[in-house]
Amino acid sequence: MTTSAPAITAVAADDPRILRLVRDLDADLTARYPDEPCTGGAHIDPAIRFLLAEVNGRPVGCCAVQPFPPPDTAAELKRMYVAPEARGQGVAARLLAEAERTAAALGHTGMRLETAVHQPEAIALYTRAGYLPIPNYPPYQHKSLSRCYAKPMPLPAARSADREELMAFLTGQGLSPQDVFAPGTRYWLTRDAAGPAAAAGLERQGHCVLLRSIAVRADLRGCGAARRLVEHVLAEAAAQEGRTAYLFSTSAGPLWERLGFRPVPVAEAAEVLSEAPQVRRYRETGALADEAAWRRDLADTEACNLPPISRYRADAPHTIPVARR
C-alpha cells in the first residue's frame, strides 16, 4: 500500500465500510482481551458521528464522536481503529485530529475516551496528542484493564481576518451580518472539514450581555450543537463577571426555555443594554416593537458545573497506529 495521505469523510453509522471495520476492531479486541467480552458497540448513541479514513479509495480506518448526555458538554471518542496494513502511516493521528475538529465544531467542551492496558500504541497516541489520565467513567469504572483519558477542547474566537467568512456564514443561515466586530462585540466561529459549522456573538454592557447570531449549519442541527455553543459562550461571559444574559428571538422559544431563559419585556433588555450595537440598530429601524426578549441569570451557568474553557489549540499529527474500543 502506498503512503498517500488518507481521505477522511463523515459517514453514516450503518455504512457498510464502517460495519466491516468495526467487525475487524471487535476481532482485534477479542484477540487482545480473550477473557473479557468486547462491549465497544454496546454503548452507541444515535447521535454518534462516524469518520472514515480511506487510502487510494480503500477503507483503512474509522473512529466516532459521540456526545455525553446533557448537561455534560463533552464528547467521547469511540471505535477508533486502523487496519494492520495501514498502520505506521499516520492514519490514526489524522483520524484523531479530525475527530477533535468535529467535536469542536459541534461545540463540545472536551473529549474523553477509554482504552485499555494491552493497547500501548493507543495510549502513546493519546498522550502525545495531549490527553491526560482521568478516573474511569461509567460504564468503565469497575473495569481494571480500562484506562480513561480526557482533553479540553478550544472554542475558537473569531478574528478580524474571519470577518468575511463569518458574515457569509451568518447570511447563509438567514441572520443579519450587521455589526460584526463592532466595538464591544465578540464572536466565535467553529469549523470542520466542510467549512464553517457554528457561530455565536456576544455584546456586553456592564454586567449584562446580549447573546446574538446563534447559527448552526443545517446538517449539524438536532445534535445539541446550539445548546453546547450557548453554554460555552455564557460560561465565558460569567467568568468575565457577566451576571445576566439577554437575547432577542421570536421563533425559538422552546429552545431558549430548555436553556434556562425566560421571557421578559423587550423594554427591560433594551434599557439595560441600551448601548449594545444590536439594540441601537433595532431602535434606529423600529424593529424593537416586533421582537421578543429572553433573560437568563448567569448564576445558572455556574450551577451547571460546566468544565472550564481551554484556550489552547491541539494540532498534532502523530503517527502511532491504534486499535481502540
N, C-alpha and C positions, 0 to 999 in steps of 0.2 A: 504493500500500500504506500502511496506517496505521502509526503508530509504537507500537503495542501492545507491551508487554514480551514477549519471546519466552518460550514454554514450553519448557523443556529436560528431556528424559527420556532414560533409558538404554534402548538398543535393541540388538537383535542385529546382528552384523556383516553378515549377509545380508539385513537388512531392505530391501525394495525402495526405500524412500525414501533410505536410506543409499547404496545402489548407484547410484542416479540422481545424487545429489550428488557422489559420488566420481568418476563419469564426467565431470561438469562440472568438477570440480577438475583432473582429468587434462588436459582440453581447455584449461583456463586455463593450466596449467603448460607445455603444449606450445606455446602462443602466446607465452609469455614466454621460453622456452628452446628455440627451434626446433632448435638444433644439439646438444641433449643429451636423449636419451630419458628420459621420465619413469619413475622407478623407485619412486615413492611407495608403490605397493602390493606391492612385491617383498619387503618385509621384515616382513610382518604376522605376528604371533604368535597362536596360537589363544587365548591368554589376553587378547587385546585387548578393551577395553570401549568401545563407541561411545556418544556422546551426540548427540542430535538436537535441533535448535532449530526450533521452528515458531512462526509468527505467524498468528493467526486460522486455525489448522488447516493452514496451508501450510508445507511443509518449506522452510527458508531457509538452513540451515547445519548443520555437523557438525564433530566432532573426535573423537579417540580417545585413550585412556590405555593404554599398553602396557608391561608390566614388562620390565626388562632381565633377562637370565639371572642366577640366583644365582651367587655371593653378593652381587652388586650389588643394592642395595635401592632404587634409583631407578626412576622410570618415564619413559617417553618420550611426549611429546605428538606425535600423528600425525594426518594427514588433516584438518587444520583448514581449513575452507572456509566462506565466506559468499557466497550468491548475489548477483550485482551489484545487483539491485533492492532488496536488504535492507541494503546497506552504508550506513554512516553513522548507524545506529540503535542501536548498542551491542550488536549480536548477538554479534560476535566476542569482546568483553570478557566478556559473560555466559557464553559457552561456555568461555572460558579459566578464569574463576573457578570454574565448576562442575567443570571437569577437575581443577583443583587440589584442590577439596574431595573429589572422587572418589579422587584419588591419596592424599591424606592419610588418608581413611577406610580405605584398603587398606594403610596402614602404610608407604607409600613415603617414603623419606628426602629425596627431591628430585625435580625434574622437569628433563629435558633435552629439547632439540628441535633440529631442523635446519630452516633456511630458506635463502634464497639472495639474492644481491645485487640481483636485479631485483624484489624484493618489499619495497620500503622501508616500505610500510604495515604489513607483518608485523613487521619489525624495530622499528618505532616502538611497536607494541602491546606486544611482549615486553619491550622495555627499560623502558617506562613501568610495566609490571607487576612490575619488579624482577628481570628476567632479566639475567644478565651473560654476556659473551662467554667462550667456552672453546675450547680446541683442538678441531678437528673430530674426532669419534669415528667408529669404524667403523660403517657402510661408507663414510663421507663423508670420510675422512682425506685422500684424494688428489683430491678434487673442489675445484677452485679457485674455483668460484662459490658453494659452500656456506658457510654461516655457522652455527655452533652456539652455543647458549646454555644456561644452567643456572640453576636457582633452588632453594635448600634449602627443604624443607617442614617445618612445625612438627609436633610430636607433642603434641596438646593435653593438658595435665594437668587432670584433673577438679577442679572446685572444690566447695566445700561446697554451693553452690547447685545443683549437679548431683546431689546425693545421691539424691533420689527417682527421678530418671531413670535413674541408674546402677543402683540397686537393682532397679528394674523390669526393666531390660535383663538383668542377671545372672539374675534369677529366670526370665525368659523363655527363657534359654539353659540352664536346668537347673542353675544354680550357686547356691550359698548367698550371700545378700547380707549375712550377718552380718559385723560388724567393719569395714564400710566406713567409712573415715576414722577408725578407731581410732588413738590416738596411735602414732606410729612407722610408719604405713602411708601409701602414696601410690598414687593411681590415675590411669590415663589412659583417656580416652574419646574415640573418633573418631566423626564424624557425616558423613553425606552427605545428599542431598535426601530420602531415605527415613527419616531419623532416625538413632538410634544404630547404629553399624556394627561397632565392635570395642572391646574393653576389656581392660585388664590391671591387675594390682595388684602391689605390692611391699611387703614388710615387711622391716625391717632390724634387725640386732643386731650391733654392732661392724662387722667387715669381712665379715660374711655377710649375704646377702639371701635372702628367700623369695619366689619368684615364685608368683602365685596369680591366680585368676579370669581366665584367658585365655579370652575369649569372642569369637566372630565370628558375625555374623548369617548365617543359613542360606544366603541367596542369594549371599553373598560367599565361601563356603568353597571350597577347592580351587584358589584362585588365589594362594596364598602369603601371604595377609594375616596369618595367625597367625605364620608364620616372621618376617616383617618386623617385626611388633609386638614379638615377643620380643627380636629383635636390638636394636631401639630401646631397650627397657627395660634390657636388660643392658649396652648401651653406656653408658647414662646412669649405671647403678649403678657400672660400672667407673670412670667419670670422677669419681665421688664416693668413690673409694678402696674400693669393694667388691671383694673378692677371690674370693669363692666364692658361687655361686648354687645354691640347692636348690629343689625343688618336690615336691609330693605328687601322684601320679597313678597310677591303677590301670588306665586304659583307653586311654592314648595313647602307649604305649611307643615304637612306631616313629617317631612324630613327634619325641619328645624325643631319641631316638638320632640322628635326622637333624640335630638342632640342637646336637649335641655333648654332650648329657647322658649320664651313665652311671648305672646303678642302684647304690645304696648302702644299707646297713642303715638302717631307719627311725630306730633309736636314735641314729645319727650326726647326722641332721638335727635330731631333737628335742633333742639335747644342745646343739648349737652355736646353736640358735635357740629356746632354752627360754622366752624372754620374748616371742616373736613371738605376736601375737593368735591366729593360726590354730593354732599349736602348743598354746597354753594351752587353747583350746577343744577341740581333739582330746583332750588329756589329760583334761579335765573330763568329756567324753562317752564316753571309752573308744574313740574312733574310730582311734587310732593303730595299734591291732593289725590293723586291716583296710586300712591304707594301704601304698603302695609309694613309696619315696623315690628322687629322682634328684639328681645333682650335676653342676655344670659349673664349672670353674675359669675365672674371668673373664679370665685372661691369653689365653684362646682368643678372647674378644671382640676384644681389641686386635689379635690376629694376623690377624683378618679384614680389617683396614684399612678399616673402615666409616667413612663420612663423618661429621663431627660433626653433632649435632642442633642445628638452629637454633631460637631461642626467639622469633622474631618472627612475626607473622601477616602474611598478604598478602591484603588485601581491596582490590581496586581495580577498580571498574567503569569501564574505559576504553572509548572509543567509536571506536576505529580499526578500519576494515574490513580483512580479511585473507584472502588465499588462500595456503595453505601446503601443502608436500608431506606 
